[in-house]
Amino acid sequence: MNPPKLTILAADTDAACDPETGVCAVPQTPIPSPGAALVTGEAPPGIEETSNA
Amino acid sequence: MLHIDIWADFGCPACYLAKPRIDQAIATSGHADAITVTYRSFELFPDAGAEPFDSFEHVLHKFGGDQAQAASLEEHMAALARAQGQPYAIHHPVASSFDAHRMLHLAAEHGVASEFMGAVQRDLLGEGVNAYAATYLAGAAPKAGVPAARATALLAGDEYADAVRADEKLARELGITAVPFTVLDGRLAIPGAATVGAYADAITQALTTGDSQ
């Protein structure tokens, strides 16, 4: 069974923990790894991004 | 009815921040009785062993030994927690959370997953307790409402190991690479720790659109 397609809501977030970077990042905090991109809410490949505003 | 899936780890400060916000958004939605929540397993440190290491030392290493930058990040996380009434231990242990996740599934079987998640997060991230240890889990689970004998039996075997791996497999299939990651009605997703208002808006959106309306 294929996983469902998710719609990413553009919500205000202030933190996320990413095993790729190994740290819990907050916006505007420089992270020494490109894997930290998702902490800003960037949608992963194949996931649609939209606003719920 | 609205179902919410939350991928999280116990040692994830952002998940610790998110939990009371989600709880509050649900409680004040006016539809709390129609909302169910499943906590799904996600290991931030899948290669970690049973022997804990210090979280701050890990962050410091990730920042190349830059003490000021590591301290700034952790102090900011602590400030966010304290601002919403949660203690935060900048130095807390990190180890394999696999057994804790197995226990989370057992807690869910008894309808107390939220209580167990909240208690472990508070002890681990708020107080710096080694909440990964079997001795801790054997005591924490009954406090949350899991029968003590069942908790002890789980720790002696591999019960719910497949369920933990299934949650992580689904996370990979969904493209989830960071936690917390909240999915409402299987279709609307919020990555990261959002505000209470954002979770509330998402609940409203999920309840007024799609199959759960």
Interface residues (C-beta under 8 A of the other chain):
Chain A: P3 P4 K5 L6 T7 I8 L9 A11 D12 T13 D14 A15 A16 C17 D18 P19 E20 T21 G22 V23 C24 A25 V26 T29 P30 P32 S33 G35 L38 V39 G41 P44 P45 G46 I47 N52
Chain B: D9 C12 P13 A14 C15 L17 E43 L44 F45 P46 H58 V59 K62 F63 G64 Q69 S72 L73 H76 M77 L80 L170 E173 L174 G175 I176 T177 A178 V179 P180 V183 G186 R187 L188 A189 I190 P191 G192 A193 A194 T195 G197 A198 Y199 D201 A202 Q205
